[in-house]
């Protein structure tokens, strides 16, 4: 920082050095210019008189002189010297160079000022000049958003301005005249110089293209970095506050916690209070990317920021390299050579990257913007991309494939046989029915005459041979497979007969129209099917379900299915239907996914039991599921972006809820109604036991023991963590 010392004339001068500049400052006590002549001191002095607009001396006016090449660092404000009663001031022992003199005065809340540029040659006599104060104005403008942080400065003046989040900036306290405005990117984009007049609004400025691949500029963030476009996934993530579980920022509520425009410059930025990073591509995929020579970003904050390139599993076994930078309170651009980063965890000498992470400690906060990968472009990313592996089912060819399917069932539907035979049988007793057409009904017209003038036309709907309906209506155990992929529209509700397996493995099977219903039916398997595009979309009692299991239907298993676009409820299990398992299925784009039981004033649901595991509930406008009576065991499900609650456990239902992932604010609600004061109505309460669940976005474990209810079977339950989250996202639904 420059300290301008006011000292008495003719006394010895004090020197202050900044970046090699030596300045001396003296306040003049009279108007005797002759006293300056004849000595070394006089030959290196700049003497000024500051005047008001009318020509009168401007006493006690602040003045400072800076090299015309000086650029403020925004860290410290330079002090001013002050004129004497006659408006005089001297700057002694000046070195040769070009300078900018700035004067500023405030009187009765009105500011005036002046800026004077001058050249000085040491030893060739003093410089004596007059500075006249004038009304002050501003230069105003914009840096185009999406350009990352930048700073606006005027060479020779102590001006340092950071645009706001819209890119707007104002350079204030400028007298009439032209000024060189220097706009410098703090995001490795370069700089722009323009000539602007005080009082002018300059056009929006672009700072040029990035010097590397722009992984993120935080402008329209959806939780994924730009690398994900070429490598897949690319999710931003943080770490859980109470543990080290990697948490991908999968929805807008999570994204808003870490990204926005507050305290940013020229757009959005990220706020780091612990750990924040992004996956380069696919989860748990390491990329050998030797072209990455520099990691560039802009940042500001307090304390130190560590930037790391990880590979391998998250946690203690991670490997990689890192570098620590000291943060500044103003935006700075950083370019870290990967060769200078310190390796850890026994990292390979080759550059391998899975995740890029920023971290702070000790309560520090960092703001980060414009993350760039130097030496990398789209072609480099494409060259290291790997295929995203997704489990694919194969078309079944014999009963061995059906037996393999039955071995996968768990929970209350265990023991189911489907099309292989009745529950409890051990031999494959069923027949195979191959669906060969997407048609449903064949309409046959019959014409007859009552008399010579009256004709009667009757239309009969018959099952089309080889149709899904024709197979589903067969008596006896039937394994239904599909010759071809396709959309199978049900023109009427399909009321399926007992002992059936509808198996869509190895095909893309879409069932539309009026859905499938069971009525006191049993031993049914629905495998690898998408239920979509319902025929009735009104949100009322006419709305159909994709699958309706009711009237004491028994042993039903839905596995690897997708249910979407049904307006109210996608699946219902009600009227004491029992031994039901729903697994590895996806429910989205509806009001509620599953209705398990009816309200007690309609029927008493006391014997129904449902196992719910490894299902993905997403984009639902009300609930994941209602549980009204009966016994529910829900484990290893992922509830994501649901507006009201994940599970509503009410009306004396027993709900054993373990190791699920809830990315919603209200994971479980144990009552259906409240009174006028908002107090839960006891008669609508359910009994809940919760354990091992992961609350990603708020919510907490409810106390309770489900009145002692424990499922009667044993299953292997996965830990609720990012591995489970990823597995459900990737594998739920048809294979």
Secondary structure as GFF3:
##gff-version 3
##sequence-region A 1 735
A	DSSP	beta_strand	16	18	.	.	.	ID=ss1
A	DSSP	beta_strand	21	23	.	.	.	ID=ss2
A	DSSP	three_ten_helix	33	36	.	.	.	ID=ss3
A	DSSP	three_ten_helix	42	44	.	.	.	ID=ss4
A	DSSP	beta_strand	46	51	.	.	.	ID=ss5
A	DSSP	beta_strand	62	67	.	.	.	ID=ss6
A	DSSP	beta_strand	81	82	.	.	.	ID=ss7
A	DSSP	beta_strand	88	91	.	.	.	ID=ss8
A	DSSP	beta_strand	97	107	.	.	.	ID=ss9
A	DSSP	beta_strand	110	120	.	.	.	ID=ss10
A	DSSP	beta_strand	127	132	.	.	.	ID=ss11
A	DSSP	beta_strand	134	135	.	.	.	ID=ss12
A	DSSP	beta_strand	137	142	.	.	.	ID=ss13
A	DSSP	beta_strand	150	154	.	.	.	ID=ss14
A	DSSP	beta_strand	160	162	.	.	.	ID=ss15
A	DSSP	beta_strand	168	174	.	.	.	ID=ss16
A	DSSP	beta_strand	178	185	.	.	.	ID=ss17
A	DSSP	beta_strand	191	197	.	.	.	ID=ss18
A	DSSP	beta_strand	213	216	.	.	.	ID=ss19
A	DSSP	alpha_helix	228	231	.	.	.	ID=ss20
A	DSSP	beta_strand	236	239	.	.	.	ID=ss21
A	DSSP	beta_strand	246	248	.	.	.	ID=ss22
A	DSSP	alpha_helix	252	258	.	.	.	ID=ss23
A	DSSP	beta_strand	259	260	.	.	.	ID=ss24
A	DSSP	beta_strand	269	272	.	.	.	ID=ss25
A	DSSP	beta_strand	275	279	.	.	.	ID=ss26
A	DSSP	beta_strand	287	288	.	.	.	ID=ss27
A	DSSP	beta_strand	294	301	.	.	.	ID=ss28
A	DSSP	beta_strand	304	311	.	.	.	ID=ss29
A	DSSP	beta_strand	319	326	.	.	.	ID=ss30
A	DSSP	beta_strand	332	337	.	.	.	ID=ss31
A	DSSP	three_ten_helix	338	340	.	.	.	ID=ss32
A	DSSP	beta_strand	342	344	.	.	.	ID=ss33
A	DSSP	beta_strand	352	353	.	.	.	ID=ss34
A	DSSP	beta_strand	355	359	.	.	.	ID=ss35
A	DSSP	beta_strand	366	374	.	.	.	ID=ss36
A	DSSP	alpha_helix	378	384	.	.	.	ID=ss37
A	DSSP	alpha_helix	399	406	.	.	.	ID=ss38
A	DSSP	three_ten_helix	411	413	.	.	.	ID=ss39
A	DSSP	three_ten_helix	418	420	.	.	.	ID=ss40
A	DSSP	beta_strand	431	435	.	.	.	ID=ss41
A	DSSP	beta_strand	441	449	.	.	.	ID=ss42
A	DSSP	beta_strand	455	463	.	.	.	ID=ss43
A	DSSP	alpha_helix	468	472	.	.	.	ID=ss44
A	DSSP	beta_strand	478	482	.	.	.	ID=ss45
A	DSSP	beta_strand	486	490	.	.	.	ID=ss46
A	DSSP	beta_strand	494	495	.	.	.	ID=ss47
A	DSSP	beta_strand	500	503	.	.	.	ID=ss48
A	DSSP	beta_strand	509	513	.	.	.	ID=ss49
A	DSSP	beta_strand	516	519	.	.	.	ID=ss50
A	DSSP	beta_strand	522	527	.	.	.	ID=ss51
A	DSSP	beta_strand	530	534	.	.	.	ID=ss52
A	DSSP	beta_strand	547	550	.	.	.	ID=ss53
A	DSSP	beta_strand	554	559	.	.	.	ID=ss54
A	DSSP	beta_strand	562	564	.	.	.	ID=ss55
A	DSSP	beta_strand	569	573	.	.	.	ID=ss56
A	DSSP	beta_strand	578	583	.	.	.	ID=ss57
A	DSSP	beta_strand	586	596	.	.	.	ID=ss58
A	DSSP	beta_strand	609	613	.	.	.	ID=ss59
A	DSSP	beta_strand	616	628	.	.	.	ID=ss60
A	DSSP	beta_strand	631	635	.	.	.	ID=ss61
A	DSSP	beta_strand	638	642	.	.	.	ID=ss62
A	DSSP	beta_strand	645	650	.	.	.	ID=ss63
A	DSSP	beta_strand	654	658	.	.	.	ID=ss64
A	DSSP	beta_strand	661	663	.	.	.	ID=ss65
A	DSSP	beta_strand	668	669	.	.	.	ID=ss66
A	DSSP	three_ten_helix	682	684	.	.	.	ID=ss67
A	DSSP	beta_strand	687	691	.	.	.	ID=ss68
A	DSSP	beta_strand	694	695	.	.	.	ID=ss69
A	DSSP	three_ten_helix	706	708	.	.	.	ID=ss70
A	DSSP	alpha_helix	722	731	.	.	.	ID=ss71
###
